Amino acid sequence: MEQNAAAAEGESAPLPTPDGVEAASPEALAALLAQCGRADVELATLALARAARLTMQSSKRPALVRGGLAAACVAAMGAHVHALAVQRDGCASLGGAALGAAEGRAAVCAAGGAGAIVAAMHAHAEAASVQERGCWALRQLAVGGAAPQAIVLEAGGAAAVIAAMHAHADAAAVVQEGCSALGNMAGGDLPSQRKVLAEGGATAAVAALNGAHGGSAAVATQAIGALGNLAGGDDACQRGALEAGAAAAVVAALASHT
């Protein structure tokens, strides 16, 4: 009897069906992802795609966050590093979980979400869709002041974003989200501003203004905002932005978007 009981305890629960994943409530979806995310790449892909959609709905987001979505996402992404869809939708889900609320940002940061996003961007450097979602997710994480900004920067967020902007300079969405992410990372305090500058953030924002998408008002707005945050520190920050060519690039952008 004891052997049978031990065997029963060692048996894993059956994996959900694809229909079960699609039908799960927000409260249940995070638990299903935690159950199947590491074991089955197809179910992980399905669950993360649905989570990415649901986190964009403000009415569904809190239940997902409180259900442990962030930790489940990080685990699934860690188990399926080479699955592009898992990494793309994992980034989207983590960014969505962090969207607009301190509770979500704290949960994603505590689960190691910043590191998982950066790892996804490194693993799929050639995929513009992963880079865009990664930049967007880091942008959401870096909204909440100095503490989350420091976590993002310590995870290598600035370097990953700058690399994405350089590798995908022809992709307007990557460049725009990258500029926005850099601006948020530099929006909190002097150490963050110095870190982003040291990584080459001002040079990347200037390149966005001078590049193929400088004529886009959306790209120009985010690039100018990033440069404004970077130059908002001390005299050294201002010199760093000026040495990167910020003044000439901003003046040219303003002239072309009158």
C-alpha positions in Angstrom: 0.0 0.0 0.0 2.8 2.4 0.9 4.5 1.7 -2.4 1.3 2.3 -4.3 0.8 5.6 -2.5 4.4 6.7 -3.2 4.0 5.8 -6.8 0.7 7.8 -7.0 2.4 10.8 -5.3 5.2 10.6 -7.9 2.9 10.6 -10.9 2.7 13.9 -12.5 -0.7 15.4 -13.4 -1.8 14.9 -17.0 -1.0 17.8 -19.2 -3.9 20.1 -20.3 -5.2 19.8 -23.8 -4.9 22.7 -26.3 -8.6 23.3 -26.0 -8.2 23.4 -22.2 -5.5 26.1 -22.5 -7.7 28.1 -24.8 -10.7 27.8 -22.5 -8.9 28.5 -19.3 -9.8 31.5 -17.2 -7.1 34.1 -16.5 -6.9 32.7 -13.0 -6.2 29.2 -14.3 -4.0 30.1 -17.3 -0.9 30.9 -15.2 -1.3 27.6 -13.3 -1.6 25.7 -16.6 1.5 27.4 -18.0 3.4 26.5 -14.8 2.2 22.9 -15.2 3.0 22.4 -18.9 5.3 25.2 -19.8 8.6 23.3 -19.3 7.3 19.9 -20.4 5.7 20.7 -23.8 6.8 23.4 -26.2 3.6 23.4 -28.2 1.4 23.9 -25.1 3.8 26.5 -23.8 3.6 28.3 -27.1 -0.2 28.2 -27.0 -0.4 29.3 -23.4 2.0 32.2 -23.8 0.3 33.5 -27.0 -3.0 33.6 -25.0 -1.3 35.2 -22.0 0.2 37.8 -24.2 -3.3 38.7 -25.5 -4.9 38.6 -22.1 -2.4 40.8 -20.4 -3.3 43.6 -22.8 -6.7 43.7 -21.2 -6.7 45.7 -18.0 -9.6 43.7 -16.6 -7.7 40.3 -17.0 -4.2 41.4 -16.1 -4.4 41.4 -12.2 -5.7 37.8 -12.1 -2.8 36.6 -14.3 -0.2 38.5 -12.2 -1.6 37.2 -8.9 -1.8 33.7 -10.4 1.9 33.6 -10.9 2.2 34.3 -14.6 5.6 36.0 -14.4 7.3 33.0 -12.8 5.6 30.6 -15.2 6.7 32.7 -18.2 10.3 32.8 -17.0 10.3 29.0 -16.5 8.9 28.3 -19.9 11.3 30.7 -21.6 14.2 29.1 -19.8 13.1 25.6 -20.9 12.6 26.5 -24.6 15.3 29.0 -25.3 15.5 28.1 -29.0 11.7 28.3 -29.7 11.2 31.7 -31.2 7.5 31.9 -30.6 8.0 31.0 -26.9 10.6 33.8 -26.5 8.5 36.3 -28.5 5.3 35.7 -26.6 7.1 35.3 -23.3 8.5 38.8 -23.7 5.1 40.1 -24.6 3.5 38.3 -21.6 6.1 39.7 -19.2 5.7 43.2 -20.6 2.0 42.9 -20.5 2.1 41.7 -16.9 4.2 44.8 -16.0 2.0 47.2 -17.9 0.6 50.1 -15.9 0.8 48.8 -12.4 3.5 48.6 -9.7 2.2 45.2 -8.6 2.9 43.7 -12.0 6.3 45.3 -12.4 7.3 44.0 -9.0 6.2 40.5 -9.8 8.0 40.4 -13.1 11.2 41.8 -11.6 11.0 39.4 -8.6 10.6 36.4 -11.0 13.7 37.3 -13.0 11.7 38.7 -15.9 14.3 41.3 -17.0 17.0 38.6 -17.3 14.6 36.3 -19.2 13.8 39.1 -21.7 17.4 40.0 -22.3 18.2 36.3 -22.7 15.5 36.0 -25.3 16.9 38.9 -27.2 20.4 37.4 -27.2 19.1 34.0 -28.3 17.1 35.4 -31.2 19.2 38.4 -32.2 18.2 38.0 -35.8 14.4 38.0 -35.2 12.9 41.5 -35.4 9.7 40.3 -33.7 11.6 39.1 -30.6 13.6 42.3 -30.5 10.6 44.5 -30.8 8.7 42.6 -28.1 11.8 42.5 -25.9 12.4 46.3 -26.2 8.7 46.9 -25.5 8.8 44.6 -22.4 11.9 46.3 -21.0 10.2 49.6 -21.6 7.3 48.6 -19.4 9.6 47.3 -16.7 11.6 50.4 -16.5 8.6 52.7 -16.0 8.4 52.6 -12.2 11.3 54.6 -11.0 14.9 54.0 -9.9 14.5 50.5 -8.4 13.0 48.7 -11.5 15.3 50.7 -13.8 18.3 49.4 -11.8 17.1 45.8 -12.2 16.7 46.2 -15.9 20.1 47.8 -16.3 21.8 45.1 -14.1 20.2 42.5 -16.3 21.9 44.1 -19.4 18.8 45.7 -20.7 20.4 48.8 -22.2 23.1 46.8 -24.1 20.4 44.4 -25.4 18.2 47.3 -26.6 21.1 49.1 -28.3 22.2 45.9 -30.0 18.6 45.4 -31.3 18.4 48.9 -32.6 21.8 48.5 -34.4 21.0 45.1 -35.9 17.4 46.1 -37.0 17.9 49.7 -38.0 15.6 49.0 -40.9 12.7 48.0 -38.6 10.9 51.1 -37.4 9.1 49.3 -34.6 12.3 48.1 -33.1 14.0 51.5 -33.3 10.9 53.2 -31.8 10.5 50.8 -28.9 14.2 50.8 -28.4 14.3 54.5 -28.0 11.4 54.4 -25.6 13.0 51.7 -23.5 16.3 53.7 -23.3 14.3 56.8 -22.3 12.6 54.9 -19.5 15.8 53.3 -18.3 17.3 56.8 -18.0 14.3 58.5 -16.5 14.8 57.8 -12.8 18.1 58.9 -11.3 21.7 59.9 -12.1 23.2 56.4 -11.8 20.7 55.1 -14.4 21.4 58.0 -16.7 25.1 57.4 -16.4 24.7 53.7 -17.1 22.7 54.2 -20.2 25.1 56.8 -21.5 28.1 54.5 -20.8 26.4 51.7 -22.8 26.0 54.0 -25.8 22.4 55.1 -25.4 22.8 58.6 -26.6 24.6 57.4 -29.7 21.8 54.9 -30.4 19.1 57.6 -30.0 21.1 60.0 -32.3 21.4 57.1 -34.9 17.7 56.7 -34.7 17.1 60.3 -35.5 19.7 60.3 -38.3 18.7 56.9 -39.7 16.2 55.4 -42.1 13.2 56.2 -39.8 14.2 59.6 -38.6 11.3 61.0 -40.7 8.8 59.1 -38.6 7.3 61.4 -36.0 6.8 58.4 -33.6 10.5 57.4 -33.8 11.7 61.0 -33.5 9.5 61.7 -30.5 10.9 58.7 -28.6 14.5 59.4 -29.6 14.2 63.0 -28.5 12.6 61.9 -25.3 15.4 59.5 -24.6 18.0 62.2 -25.3 16.2 64.6 -23.0 16.3 62.1 -20.1 19.9 61.2 -20.8 20.9 64.9 -20.8 18.8 65.6 -17.7 21.5 64.4 -15.3 24.7 66.2 -14.4 27.1 68.2 -16.5 28.9 64.9 -17.5 25.6 63.5 -18.8 25.0 66.6 -20.9 28.5 66.5 -22.3 28.0 62.8 -23.2 24.8 63.6 -25.1 26.3 66.5 -26.9 29.4 64.5 -27.8 27.1 61.9 -29.4 25.7 64.6 -31.7 22.4 65.1 -29.9 22.0 68.8 -30.5 22.4 68.7 -34.2 20.2 65.6 -34.5 17.4 67.1 -32.4 17.6 70.5 -34.3 17.3 68.6 -37.6 14.4 66.5 -36.4 12.5 69.6 -35.2 13.0 71.3 -38.5 11.7 68.2 -40.4 8.7 67.8 -38.2 7.3 71.3 -38.0 
